[in-house]
Amino acid sequence: MILHHPDRADAFRALYEAVYPDLLRFVQRRTNTALAEDVVSEALLVVWRRFAEVPRNQDDARAWTFGITRNIMLNAHRGEQRRQALGIRLTDTGSEPHSSSHEDAVMSRVDLSRAWHLLSELHQEALGLAVFEDLSAAQAAVVLGISPVAFRLRLSRARRALRLLLDHLPPSANMSASASERTATP
């Protein structure tokens, strides 16, 4: 058994050496290979923090670390899905200009998506917590580990950055070309 070392650091080191290669292969088969080491590192950090909960049996401890790793991958996947869905949800919250034509609505969504991808991760996170997660400033501040005042400031800056990007983005080349072709056709 790997967990009968008298010192916590030695016990963790033994578990790390026993599971790291297997965890890395586990993650590489399920996600982007370039991110695999980061995912495993994050999982092992959780293991270190929760080391008192590690099962005493080596096989059980190994399975437990795989479960933690899987949960980290699932959380990352859900987070990515939320970030992608946020672009669509933002258009439904009134940030899209009201227009009478379907083409204008499509162009606005394309512009919003382009602007969203140009925002910094910090701004995306602030907007995401407020708009997509529907958290109050106090709740979002707890998530980020900052004060509510700091979060409101961050959210204000994120909204301003998004507005500036939307106001200054050049029209989408593909959308502009297809719109001008339709207007030029008799």
N, C-alpha and C positions, 0 to 999 in steps of 0.2 A: 504494500500500500504506500502511496506517495505522500499521504497527508499526516504521517506520524512523526514528522520532524518537530523537534522542540521549539524551533524558532519560526515565527510566521513568515519571515522573508525567505528562509530556506525551503519551507513547505510550498510557498508560492512559486519559487524558482523551479522546484521539482515538478509541480503541476504544469507550469509554463513549458518546460522542456518536453514534457510528455505529450502535450496537446497542440502546441503551436503549429507544427508541420501539417497535422491533420486538419486543424481549423483553417489554415491558409488554403489548402486544397478544397475544403468544403465551400469556402466563400468564392474562390476562383471559379468553381463550377456553376455558381449561382448568380454572379454579378460581374461587373466590369473588373477585369483582371488588375487594372491600374489602381483600383480602389481597395483591393482585397487586403492589403497590409494595414490600411487605415481602419477598416472594419474590424479586423482581428485585434488591432491595438486597442480600439475602443471597447471591444468585448472583454479583453483581458484587464482593462482598467476597471470595468464593472466587477469582474471577478475579484480583483484586489480589494475593492471597496466593500464587497459583500463576502469576503473570505470566510467569515465565521459561519456562513450558510453552506459552504461547500460540503457535499456529502463525503463521508469518511472513506468509502470504498472507491478505488481508483476508477473502475468502470462507470460508476454512478457520477463521480466528479467529472469525468470526460463528457458524459452525456449532458450534464448540467451546463458545462461551458458551451456545448453545441447549442443548447436551448437559448442561452443568453445571446450567442452570436446570431442565431436565427431571428430572435426578436429585434435585434439592432438592424438587421437587413430589412425586416418587415417595416419597422418604423421609418427607415430611410426611404423605402419605396412609397409608403403612404405619404410622406412629406413631399416627395417629388410629384406625386399625383395631385396633391393639394396645390402645389405651386403652379402646375400646368392648368389646373381647373380655375385658378384664381383669375387668370386673364379673361376667361369667359364670364366669371361672376362679376368682375369689375364692370363689364359692359352692361350688366343688368342693374347696377346700382345708381345709374344716372350719370356716370362719367362719360357716357357716349352722347354726343350731340344728337338732338332729335332731328330726323330728316324724313322727307316724304318718300325717298326712293330706296329701294333695296340695295342698289349699288353703293350709295352713300353709307348705309349701315355696314355693309361688308368692308368698305374701305376704312371706316372708323375702327372696326374690330381688328383689321390688319394693323392699323397704326397703333392701337393700344397694345397689341401683342409685341410689336417691334419696340415700343417704348418700354414696356415691362422688361424685356430682355436687356435693355440698355441701362436699367436701374442697377445701382449697387445692391449687393446681397443685403446690406444693412437696411436699405430702403424697402426692398422686397419683403424682408422679414417684418418690418414695422407695419407696412400696409397689409400684409397677409394676416397678421395677428388681429388687426382692427377690422378688416373687411371680411376675410374668409373665415377666420375663427370666431369673429364677432365678440372679441374680448374687450372689456372696458380698459381704459388707460391703466387703472390700478391692477387689473388682472394681467394685462400684457407686461406691465412693469415687473411683476413677480416672475413671470416666465423668463424674462431677460435678465433679471437680477439688477434692475436699475430702479430709480425712483419714478413715481407716476409723472412728475414734472418732466423728468428727462425723457420719458417715453412720449409724452405729448409733444415735446420739442422735436424728437426724432420723427414722429408721425407727421408733424407739420412740414418738416423738411422733405420728407418722402413724398408727400402730396404735391408740394411745390415742384420738386424735381420731375415728377410724373407729368404735371401740367406743362412745364417748360418743354419737356421732350415731346409731348403731344402737339404743342404749338409750333415747334421748330423742326419736326421731322419732315424731310422731303416726301412728297407723295410716293407711294409704292409704284415702282416702274411698271410692273405688270398690270396693276390695276389702272394706272393712268393711260397706258397704251390701249388696253381693251376698252376703256370708257371713250377715248377719243376716236377709236375705230367705229364704235357704235354711233357716235354723233355725226361722223363724216359719211356714213352710209345713208343713201336716200331712202 
